[in-house]
Amino acid sequence: MIAAMTMRCWLLAAVVVAGPGAAPPPVGPTATPQLSIFGDRFYRGDAKVFTADEGDIRLGYAPRSVKAVGRWLVCSEVRFGGRCMEINRDYPVDAGLGMAFNIRSLRLLADGSGAGRPAPNVAPDGPSMGGMSAKFFPAPHYGAERALACVNGDPDMKCAAETATDLCKRAGYRSAEHFALQAERGLYYLADVLCVRR
């Protein structure tokens, strides 16, 4: 009888400590951001795996497929120069990347850090107003991220003009008639982009 009462007390104490609304323990490991670059298509051949920013890498081959966990900025020149684009998913063949260059530097993009130039065929979104021959984006986005003026983060007007033109072409227009740079938290975003068809 005493043993049974002791057991009931222990069970009652366990219920009180855990509580009816106690959160269950986390299930499965949290994915660590990493970028895997392969020398052959379909994730074959020589592979290099990166888990942090690299300003100067030498792969020794042109990437033919990529696996990505997280959002990454990859650039054709060292120290994030040259042509850059954002990678945030797997590409089994290099044709999907629209890239014809060797990756020489890469950087992990945190949420809220703005979007670099996305992979081909990704269109801009966000609030906009369109007419017959033009469309206005006051604060263009790619997904949940504001569009950076320059993918390397610099407030360079020539680079921003190229980025704005690329954004307009992705939206189905010919060029950017007007754009501005908006500084926020040390980053420079495209703003007031007017895309035209002429």
Secondary structure, DSSP 8 states (H G I E B T S, - for coil): -HHHHHHHHHHHHHHHHH-TT------S-----EEEEEEETTTEEEEEEE-S-BSS---SS---EEEEESEEEEEEEGGGEEEEEEE-S-BSSGGGGT--S---EEEEE-TTS-B---STT---BSS-EE-SSEEEESS-EETTEEBBSSTTS---HHHHHHHHHHHHHHTT-SEEEEEEEEEETTEEEEEEEEEE--
